[in-house]
Every structure is written in C-alpha cells, then in structure tokens.
C-alpha cells in the first residue's frame, strides 16, 4: 500500500488524529504537508518525520481564515508541485445546550469544522483534476451520525461533512478523484481527555468492542482510503467506532 510520489496535506496535524494521520501517510512513503495553528508542534512533527527518513514540511494555517487557506495551498503546490491527498481533519468543540449556545460558538465550530473543508477542497481540486488523480478524505464523527446532547454545533458540522463528502464525490468522480469520510467514535485524544469521567464511562458502555479507540485506528483507515487499493470507493463513510454505530 505504497503512497510513494504522492503529496498529502493534513489539516489539524499538530496533535491527535491529524498527527497520527500525518505519521501514517509518511510511513507509507507520502510527502506530507502539515497544517495547523501551532508552529512549535508542527516543527516537532516535521523533525520526527524527517528523522524517520520521511519528508514533511510545516505550514502554519488557521483553516477558518479563507486567505490563509488560499495562500497556504499555493505555497504547498509551489514547494511540492502538487497536492494528491487532502485530509480535512481540523476540528474544534464549543459545547453548550442549544438554549444557552452563543451564536459566536455556533459560527466558529461550523467555520472551523465544515467551511474549512469546503475551502481546502476548492483550493486543491484543480491540481487533482489536472493530473486526473486525487484523494479527498474528510474526518467526520459518529456524533454527526447519531447526534449528541450539548453539541448541536459540532454534530451539525460533522453531519454537514458527510453531505459535503457525497456531493464532492459525485462532482469529481469522472476525473479519477475519490472523496470519502472517516467517522471516528470515542478516540483517545486531547479533545476526549477533557471529558468528565462519567461521560467517558457512559461512552465506553456504548462500544461493543469494549475499548476506546486510538488515533492510529483512524489513521489506518485514512491511509487505506488514500491508497490505490481504495480506488473503487467513493462517497463512502467509513465508521471507526468499535461497533458504537452499525448499519
């Protein structure tokens, strides 16, 4: 499952699932462009990947800023010549019951989690169309499929990513470009580590496999969808949730 010669852009790459995806894609010989707001963490990851014999570069970027997205994608294409694989992973939460949720918290979550994916796709798809090859992978969530109390903004943004995935898949399929989504369940990350212990225990009861997932579980799915082996899969949502949601 080699990705040799491919260039991948991973957003939200400084930690958690994004970091795991970057490492896994590099492990399969892709050149990796790392995008996130935290320059220091990006530099550490670049040093780690390069030290392991891979090739990576850091591109500080706020995915909610349209001009930064445009400029960063141009800079990546200038440096590496193309972008073959896009992993839209950047995401945040601003949890609150809907009756108390501030409009600003709704807007920032939708902009960061959903609008950013549209912006990144728009900037990279021309490069993919020209070479008639591309992989777009959106990181959604089980809560975009089943909802979650106190997360109307987050669940809406992740459900929106599923619709975006299917629409883009139909638009670009004739150019040998696939667009899929990966929907993690409970994954051990900084975001889930902040949850109250009772919420974690309740979540664990919902998982038939009886364990919380690791970021690498999601990264393995992303690497597969980025590969030639997944060339006949598009518009699909791949659940990585330990059986939390089936069907």
MOHU-V170914 format. One record per backbone hydrogen bond with DSSP energy under -1.0 kcal/mol. CO is the residue of the C=O (numbers start at 1). NH is the residue of the N-H. If there is no record, write none. Layout:
# MOHU-V170914
CO | NH
CO | NH
This chain:
# MOHU-V170914
3 | 6
6 | 31
7 | 84
7 | 85
8 | 33
9 | 87
10 | 35
15 | 19
16 | 20
17 | 21
18 | 22
19 | 23
20 | 24
21 | 25
22 | 26
23 | 27
24 | 28
25 | 30
26 | 29
28 | 3
31 | 8
32 | 57
33 | 10
34 | 59
35 | 12
35 | 13
36 | 61
37 | 39
38 | 42
39 | 43
40 | 44
41 | 45
42 | 46
43 | 47
44 | 48
45 | 49
46 | 50
47 | 51
49 | 54
50 | 53
55 | 32
57 | 34
62 | 65
65 | 69
66 | 70
67 | 71
68 | 72
69 | 73
70 | 74
71 | 75
72 | 76
73 | 77
74 | 78
75 | 79
76 | 80
77 | 81
84 | 135
85 | 9
86 | 137
87 | 11
87 | 89
88 | 139
97 | 100
97 | 101
102 | 106
103 | 107
104 | 108
105 | 109
106 | 110
107 | 111
108 | 112
109 | 113
110 | 114
110 | 115
111 | 116
114 | 118
115 | 119
116 | 120
117 | 121
118 | 122
119 | 123
120 | 124
121 | 125
124 | 128
125 | 129
126 | 130
127 | 131
128 | 133
134 | 178
135 | 86
136 | 180
137 | 88
138 | 182
141 | 144
142 | 145
142 | 146
148 | 151
150 | 96
151 | 155
152 | 156
153 | 157
154 | 158
155 | 159
156 | 160
157 | 161
158 | 162
159 | 163
160 | 164
161 | 165
162 | 166
163 | 167
164 | 168
165 | 169
166 | 170
167 | 171
168 | 172
169 | 173
172 | 175
172 | 177
173 | 176
176 | 134
178 | 136
179 | 235
180 | 138
181 | 238
182 | 140
183 | 240
184 | 142
186 | 213
187 | 189
189 | 193
192 | 195
196 | 200
197 | 201
198 | 202
199 | 203
200 | 204
201 | 205
203 | 206
204 | 207
207 | 210
213 | 188
214 | 217
215 | 219
216 | 220
217 | 221
218 | 222
219 | 223
220 | 224
221 | 225
222 | 226
224 | 227
227 | 230
228 | 231
230 | 233
236 | 181
238 | 183
240 | 185
241 | 244
242 | 209
